Amino acid sequence: MSALSAQHNAINLSQGFPDFEIDPILIELVNAKMRSGHNQYAPMQGSLALRESIAQKVSDTYGAQYDPETEIIVTAGATQAIYTAITAVVQEGDEVILFTPAYDCYAPAIQLAGGEPIYVQLKSPDYAIDWEEVKKLVNRRTKLIIINTPHNPTGKVLTKSDLKQLDKITSGSDILVLSDEVYEYIIFDNAEHQSVCRFENLRNRSFAIYSFGKTFHCTGWKLGYCLAPQNLMKEFKKVHQFNVFAVNHPMQAAMAEYIARKENYRHIPEFYQEKRDYFASLIKGSRFELIESKGSYFQLLSYKAISDEKDTDFVVRMTKEFGVSAIPVSVFYHNPVHEQVIRLCFAKRSETIASAAEILCRI
Ligand SMILES: Cc1ncc(COP(=O)(O)O)c(C=O)c1O
């Protein structure tokens, strides 16, 4: 959709990336780190300074203790961490439960490892997880359950009760959890992000995965990290060492200093909530129906009142005829669905949001 958008000079609300600049302090820090010689390989697990800063941040935010020496690895973005975690633990014949609509990198990684994705569809109207259904699907072959909160593409946020249900289903079993938490700070209405790190039993069986790219508006840096207990990290490391070895050093050194200051990330929920609310206020008068976003930088819109077209056709027509692009939500499912819902990214400057909304109100 980004390519089609560029071809037609459309406003690109399809792919999830900000169109505003990152904090200049972060750029200065990277420059300073390059000038002060952080230009050779970082340690395989990531720069120690960054792992220490991450451990401190996780302790401050979730009250969870991770050992920087053995339980934290810096990765080339969350996608690599997800691939590495799946490859490290999923073997031929294993089943992995995931929830659709789902971010697109989970299923291919499972299949490449020889595993079988077991899809559970989130329930309308608010994309809730039916934990009874999950319970029925769990069996001896279940190796891993993948959750994602705040959720791409729906903007759904898991609650404490969801995490408790997951805890109940997995406790007493060997089932592992991969928790994709790349939007941990993009959460609205004073909700508290329910990280697996907050729940001791879950923490002991989970890979928790994060992305500096998402948090600090620098998706192009491809910098993230994984937290896991030592026994899981040992397996993760075996893949990471020969797949990536080490992640770029100057940006790690800069990030170590940057995240040590809480004021650099404390404001993020409000910053994005303003964007969500601004976009929603402008769309309210349109024929699109808003599906509330509780987290992430995505807004779902239903176009049922406008057209009966397939969402894959609708977004192409929207791009070509009207000049705004979006992602059809059906592509996040493994089976055909006809929900007439599209995903738009509001991680944009106010001018971009206003221009896009003005067009959407004419459709
Ligand atoms: C849910 C989710 N997980 C992971 C990623 C990938 O993050 P990164 O760019 O750090 O690889 C994305 C990016 O869109 C995402 O939406």
The ligand as a Gaussian input file, in Angstrom:
#p B3LYP/6-31G(d) Opt

LIG

0 1
 C        2.728000      -5.689000      16.674000
 C        4.054000      -5.422000      16.069000
 N        5.110000      -6.170000      16.436000
 C        6.334000      -5.971000      15.924000
 C        6.558000      -4.974000      14.998000
 C        7.928000      -4.809000      14.415000
 O        8.719000      -3.892000      15.124000
 P       10.179000      -3.517000      14.603000
 O       10.032000      -2.445000      13.585000
 O       10.920000      -3.054000      15.825000
 O       10.766000      -4.751000      14.009000
 C        5.493000      -4.186000      14.559000
 C        5.697000      -3.177000      13.510000
 O        4.779000      -2.748000      12.839000
 C        4.211000      -4.405000      15.126000
 O        3.166000      -3.657000      14.771000

